[in-house]
């Protein structure tokens, strides 16, 4: 039986959800990660930047866009020393301008994913997976990257059946 890890980036505070700015106690991607944990029993690590983005939505957007334009690699806090014991990594993130937040790039470049299976999932407000799956394949060319799951942020609490079906697909 393979050992599984859920590595995810999520943002609470002010978020764009269903066309409105809403304050979230728990980020949408973290809610999905929790459901995957319940379904799979996988270990969990939250990908967090050493310097988090602002709580204010518009400030956060400006900071995250600047990081993306600069191709930044934010320093991570509480990053595991190794992921060598894991065979399957569920990789979660919100869609930021058609790809992943730059902290997820930092995470992927930090580890050797040779021979591992990556199952990407993202939350979004209409843009789906964007180019994130191809970006993961570029960053982790020796990993098997399976079909991603895109869930609209405002629908995460009603997505359990889709998450369950997706979590069972592929090599698992």
Rosetta silent file (secondary structure, phi, psi, omega in degrees, C-alpha in Angstrom):
SEQUENCE: XXXXXXXXXXXXXXXXXXXXXXXXXXXXXXXXXXXXXXXXXXXXXXXXXXXXXXXXXXXXXXXXXXXXXXXXXXXXXXXXXXXXXXXXXXXXXXXXXXXXXXXXXXXXXXXXXXXXXXXXXXXXXXXXXXXXXXXXXXXXXXXXXXXXXXXXXXXXXXXXXXXXXXXXXXXX
SCORE:     score description
SCORE:     0.000 S_00000001
   1 L     0.000  132.825 -176.769    0.000    0.000    0.000 S_00000001
   2 L   -80.686  150.175  177.216    1.398    3.368   -0.996 S_00000001
   3 L   -91.802  136.176 -171.983    1.924    6.203    1.461 S_00000001
   4 E  -119.710  147.422  177.711    0.070    9.395    0.555 S_00000001
   5 E  -131.900  136.767  170.792    0.609   13.088    1.261 S_00000001
   6 E  -105.187  113.691  175.547   -1.703   16.037    0.744 S_00000001
   7 E  -112.381  122.049 -175.197    0.400   19.162    0.171 S_00000001
   8 E  -142.719  152.356  172.269   -1.717   22.257   -0.320 S_00000001
   9 L  -113.788  132.835 -179.990   -1.627   26.030   -0.425 S_00000001
  10 L  -148.403  154.066 -178.127   -4.764   27.829    0.697 S_00000001
  11 L  -130.975  124.180  172.516   -5.720   31.332    1.670 S_00000001
  12 L   -88.224 -149.687  178.973   -8.347   32.406    4.190 S_00000001
  13 E    66.244 -151.954 -177.913   -9.155   36.098    4.829 S_00000001
  14 E   -73.416  128.544 -179.758  -10.703   38.161    2.007 S_00000001
  15 E  -138.135  158.405  174.954  -11.302   36.115   -1.147 S_00000001
  16 E   -90.033  115.909 -177.665  -13.228   36.455   -4.389 S_00000001
  17 E  -137.482  122.877  178.087  -16.109   33.945   -4.226 S_00000001
  18 L    50.953   41.194  175.327  -19.089   33.795   -6.580 S_00000001
  19 L    83.738    2.389 -179.023  -18.502   37.351   -7.783 S_00000001
  20 E  -128.252  154.351  171.565  -18.173   38.888   -4.321 S_00000001
  21 E   -85.587  121.286 -179.098  -15.357   39.632   -1.887 S_00000001
  22 E  -128.268  148.018  174.505  -15.972   37.438    1.170 S_00000001
  23 E   -91.143  121.351 -179.109  -13.988   36.839    4.330 S_00000001
  24 E  -105.592  132.747  174.693  -13.251   33.136    4.732 S_00000001
  25 L   -72.197  -37.479  178.911  -12.278   31.575    8.054 S_00000001
  26 L  -129.284  132.530  179.922  -10.803   28.600    6.160 S_00000001
  27 L   -65.588  152.411 -178.281   -9.604   28.810    2.573 S_00000001
  28 H   -58.853  -41.502 -178.487  -11.443   26.845   -0.111 S_00000001
  29 H   -67.098  -34.513  177.278   -8.440   24.707   -1.013 S_00000001
  30 H   -66.003  -34.783  176.477   -7.970   23.773    2.652 S_00000001
  31 H   -63.098  -45.193  178.156  -11.588   22.582    2.779 S_00000001
  32 H   -62.487  -44.355  179.173  -10.945   20.312   -0.217 S_00000001
  33 H   -57.786  -39.479  178.259   -7.697   19.057    1.365 S_00000001
  34 H   -63.299  -39.469  177.836   -9.675   18.152    4.503 S_00000001
  35 H   -66.077  -41.492  178.544  -12.145   16.127    2.457 S_00000001
  36 H   -62.768  -40.333  177.337   -9.298   14.299    0.700 S_00000001
  37 H   -59.395  -46.834  179.046   -7.768   13.528    4.110 S_00000001
  38 H   -60.075  -38.398 -176.633  -11.090   12.061    5.297 S_00000001
  39 H   -78.664  -30.802 -171.560  -11.371    9.946    2.131 S_00000001
  40 H  -114.953  -20.634 -175.008   -7.768    8.733    1.885 S_00000001
  41 L    74.062   12.468 -177.481   -6.190    8.979    5.340 S_00000001
  42 L   -65.821  152.814  170.640   -3.231   10.763    3.742 S_00000001
  43 E   -68.763  160.354 -175.649   -0.801   12.844    5.772 S_00000001
  44 E  -131.662  137.370  170.043   -1.171   16.605    5.346 S_00000001
  45 E  -135.187  131.087  177.669    1.232   19.520    4.970 S_00000001
  46 E   -93.409  125.874  177.782    0.105   23.087    4.390 S_00000001
  47 L   -81.641  115.016 -177.583    2.381   25.052    2.051 S_00000001
  48 E  -129.557  138.857  176.181    2.817   28.453    3.695 S_00000001
  49 E   -75.475  145.247  174.594    4.959   31.423    2.803 S_00000001
  50 L   -59.593  -41.303  177.242    7.299   32.806    5.433 S_00000001
  51 L  -110.437   97.126 -177.761    5.842   36.250    4.588 S_00000001
  52 L   -66.364  155.972  174.716    2.104   35.732    4.003 S_00000001
  53 L   -68.468  162.881  180.000    0.171   37.913    1.622 S_00000001
  54 L   -60.460  153.443  176.441   -2.033   40.682    3.047 S_00000001
  55 L   -70.351  -33.085  179.050   -5.432   39.798    4.508 S_00000001
  56 L   -68.137  130.284 -175.305   -7.029   42.451    2.265 S_00000001
  57 H   -57.882  -50.795 -175.951   -8.033   40.942   -1.088 S_00000001
  58 H   -65.501  -38.039  175.513   -6.807   43.775   -3.315 S_00000001
  59 H   -64.872  -42.690  178.573   -3.450   44.038   -1.515 S_00000001
  60 H   -59.083  -45.713 -179.917   -3.046   40.259   -1.742 S_00000001
  61 H   -58.834  -46.221  179.940   -3.760   40.333   -5.469 S_00000001
  62 H   -61.508  -42.227 -179.942   -1.151   43.039   -6.027 S_00000001
  63 H   -66.231  -45.910 -177.736    1.442   41.094   -4.010 S_00000001
  64 H   -67.216  -38.379  177.139    0.707   37.759   -5.706 S_00000001
  65 H   -66.005  -39.540  177.596    0.746   39.308   -9.197 S_00000001
  66 H   -62.407  -42.472  177.390    4.091   40.984   -8.457 S_00000001
  67 H   -61.303  -41.417 -179.040    5.502   37.611   -7.331 S_00000001
  68 H   -67.392  -43.969  178.575    4.239   35.972  -10.510 S_00000001
  69 H   -59.887  -36.736 -178.189    5.664   38.716  -12.762 S_00000001
  70 L   -87.229   -0.247 -176.231    9.045   38.376  -11.015 S_00000001
  71 L    52.512   42.147 -175.714    8.878   34.560  -11.122 S_00000001
  72 L   -67.591  156.238  173.156    9.527   34.733   -7.361 S_00000001
  73 L  -127.039   86.228 -177.631   10.140   31.733   -5.139 S_00000001
  74 L   -59.835  142.285  176.239    8.861   32.760   -1.696 S_00000001
  75 L   -67.376  141.466 -177.493   10.577   31.153    1.272 S_00000001
  76 E  -102.543  149.965  173.299    8.384   28.548    2.947 S_00000001
  77 E  -103.290  149.332  176.230    7.660   27.995    6.625 S_00000001
  78 L    53.788   35.596  178.352    7.324   24.531    8.143 S_00000001
  79 L   -75.916  132.592  179.032    8.448   22.806    4.960 S_00000001
  80 L   -61.738  152.072  178.502    9.049   19.082    5.545 S_00000001
  81 L   -68.864  -34.607 -176.882   12.653   17.936    5.341 S_00000001
  82 L  -150.311  158.024  170.931   11.770   15.162    2.939 S_00000001
  83 L  -125.427   17.848 -173.578    8.866   13.596    1.091 S_00000001
  84 L   -60.105  -27.105 -177.632   10.808   10.445    0.223 S_00000001
  85 L   -77.706   -9.635 -175.881    8.418    8.163    2.138 S_00000001
  86 L   -98.652  139.614  176.602    5.441    9.195   -0.019 S_00000001
  87 L   -99.730  -32.658 -176.610    4.440    7.584   -3.303 S_00000001
  88 E  -123.098  130.315  177.468    1.362    9.711   -4.025 S_00000001
  89 E  -121.807  117.733  170.048    1.121   13.462   -3.522 S_00000001
  90 E   -85.135  117.732 -174.871   -2.213   15.243   -3.739 S_00000001
  91 E  -111.704  114.368 -175.382   -1.146   18.778   -4.638 S_00000001
  92 E  -117.054  148.561 -177.398   -3.695   21.515   -3.975 S_00000001
  93 E  -169.254  156.174  169.111   -3.768   25.233   -4.687 S_00000001
  94 E   -80.288  150.523  176.534   -6.034   28.060   -5.781 S_00000001
  95 L   -76.193  117.532  175.806   -5.740   29.056   -9.434 S_00000001
  96 E  -111.123  103.192  176.509   -3.737   32.302   -9.572 S_00000001
  97 L    50.628   53.402  172.744   -3.838   33.723  -13.116 S_00000001
  98 L    79.430    5.650  177.099   -3.949   30.359  -14.851 S_00000001
  99 E  -148.661 -157.846 -177.226   -1.369   28.616  -12.668 S_00000001
 100 L   -94.253  157.632  170.077   -0.333   27.960   -9.068 S_00000001
 101 L   -60.421  149.705 -174.451    0.719   30.469   -6.410 S_00000001
 102 H   -61.824  -26.454  176.617    4.488   30.960   -6.502 S_00000001
 103 H   -62.611  -30.408  177.735    4.891   29.270   -3.094 S_00000001
 104 H   -71.128  -36.103  173.734    3.744   26.025   -4.749 S_00000001
 105 H   -59.828  -44.944  177.915    6.506   26.435   -7.334 S_00000001
 106 H   -55.545  -48.403 -179.381    8.954   26.774   -4.410 S_00000001
 107 H   -58.792  -48.309 -177.392    7.597   23.563   -2.879 S_00000001
 108 H   -65.147  -34.839 -179.857    7.829   21.594   -6.131 S_00000001
 109 H   -78.303  -14.200 -176.959   11.386   22.745   -6.807 S_00000001
 110 H   -79.667  -24.381 -172.591   12.474   21.859   -3.267 S_00000001
 111 L  -120.632  160.776  173.891   11.914   18.094   -3.574 S_00000001
 112 L   -93.959  117.234 -178.173   12.749   15.218   -5.901 S_00000001
 113 L  -101.226   16.201 -179.987    9.503   13.837   -7.294 S_00000001
 114 L   -55.336  126.813  176.661   11.145   11.017   -9.287 S_00000001
 115 L    76.055    1.176 -179.263    8.843    8.009   -9.451 S_00000001
 116 L   -93.485  156.918  174.930    6.085    9.740   -7.487 S_00000001
 117 E  -104.233  126.746  177.516    2.496   10.251   -8.582 S_00000001
 118 E  -109.882  126.594  177.373    1.154   13.790   -8.324 S_00000001
 119 E  -114.222   97.509 -176.808   -2.610   14.301   -8.283 S_00000001
 120 E   -78.963  143.932  171.676   -3.249   18.050   -8.670 S_00000001
 121 E  -140.618  144.041  179.973   -6.406   19.766   -7.470 S_00000001
 122 E  -139.665  156.369  170.816   -7.302   23.421   -7.548 S_00000001
 123 E  -108.360  150.284 -174.064  -10.017   25.790   -6.527 S_00000001
 124 E  -157.689  172.144  175.460  -11.001   28.590   -8.880 S_00000001
 125 L  -121.487   38.031  174.391  -13.697   31.087   -9.738 S_00000001
 126 L   130.895   -8.183 -174.815  -14.159   30.156  -13.374 S_00000001
 127 L  -105.233    4.473  175.471  -10.714   29.437  -14.810 S_00000001
 128 L    58.042 -144.679 -177.852  -10.388   25.732  -13.994 S_00000001
 129 L   -77.884  -17.368 -176.987   -6.919   24.172  -13.920 S_00000001
 130 L    56.627 -138.705  178.997   -5.460   26.771  -16.304 S_00000001
 131 L   -97.952   12.373 -172.976   -1.893   25.824  -17.259 S_00000001
 132 H   -61.551  -39.703 -178.822   -1.076   24.454  -13.814 S_00000001
 133 H   -64.168  -43.922  177.836   -0.903   20.783  -14.813 S_00000001
 134 H   -66.719  -33.007  175.573    1.570   21.498  -17.620 S_00000001
 135 H   -64.965  -40.213  177.284    3.557   23.694  -15.205 S_00000001
 136 H   -63.284  -43.334  179.909    3.733   20.793  -12.729 S_00000001
 137 H   -61.754  -36.946  177.410    4.904   18.468  -15.508 S_00000001
 138 H   -67.638  -41.258 -178.025    7.680   20.931  -16.411 S_00000001
 139 H   -74.652  -27.950 -175.200    8.775   21.284  -12.792 S_00000001
 140 L  -129.036   64.274 -172.488    8.549   17.535  -12.037 S_00000001
 141 L   -65.969  -18.078 -179.147    9.452   15.775  -15.287 S_00000001
 142 L   -98.975    7.719  176.310   10.249   12.457  -13.585 S_00000001
 143 L   -99.591  158.024  170.881    6.893   12.266  -11.776 S_00000001
 144 E   -92.200  116.317 -179.445    3.652   10.811  -13.071 S_00000001
 145 E  -104.426  115.347 -177.248    1.188   13.715  -13.104 S_00000001
 146 E   -87.835  174.986  179.810   -2.397   12.524  -13.200 S_00000001
 147 E   -57.503  134.836  179.715   -5.577   14.282  -14.288 S_00000001
 148 E   -85.292  164.518  176.035   -6.335   17.298  -12.154 S_00000001
 149 E  -120.938  121.617  178.229   -9.530   18.202  -10.359 S_00000001
 150 E  -108.896  127.768 -178.649  -10.819   21.773  -10.577 S_00000001
 151 E  -126.465  128.336  177.696  -13.508   22.856   -8.121 S_00000001
 152 E   -64.203  131.611 -174.720  -15.212   26.221   -8.128 S_00000001
 153 H   -52.505  -44.576 -179.256  -14.388   27.907   -4.831 S_00000001
 154 H   -68.653   -8.223 -177.510  -17.974   28.748   -3.967 S_00000001
 155 H  -111.624    6.429 -172.311  -18.933   25.076   -4.444 S_00000001
 156 H   -58.780  -37.674 -176.710  -16.259   23.319   -2.384 S_00000001
 157 H   -70.581  -15.155  178.956  -18.596   22.283    0.422 S_00000001
 158 H  -107.132   12.722 -172.535  -20.859   20.538   -2.114 S_00000001
 159 L  -101.819    9.514 -173.485  -18.061   18.825   -4.061 S_00000001
 160 H   -55.733  -43.113 -178.884  -17.475   15.741   -1.905 S_00000001
 161 H   -62.451  -42.396  178.228  -18.831   13.248   -4.498 S_00000001
 162 H   -64.406  -40.992  179.616  -16.589   14.717   -7.223 S_00000001
 163 H   -65.012  -43.225  179.841  -13.603   14.657   -4.876 S_00000001
 164 H   -61.836  -46.779  179.770  -14.296   11.055   -3.877 S_00000001
 165 H   -60.505  -48.342 -178.563  -14.580    9.920   -7.513 S_00000001
 166 H   -62.939  -40.882 -176.475  -11.386   11.782   -8.514 S_00000001
 167 H   -64.525  -22.171 -179.498   -9.402   10.524   -5.514 S_00000001
 168 H   -92.400  -11.910 -177.849  -10.086    6.923   -6.616 S_00000001
 169 L   -74.076  165.393  173.621   -9.105    7.483  -10.277 S_00000001
 170 L    77.206 -141.314 -170.647   -5.736    6.686  -11.797 S_00000001
 171 L   -82.437    3.568 -174.080   -3.075    4.601  -10.135 S_00000001
 172 L   -86.210    0.000    0.000   -4.655    4.558   -6.704 S_00000001
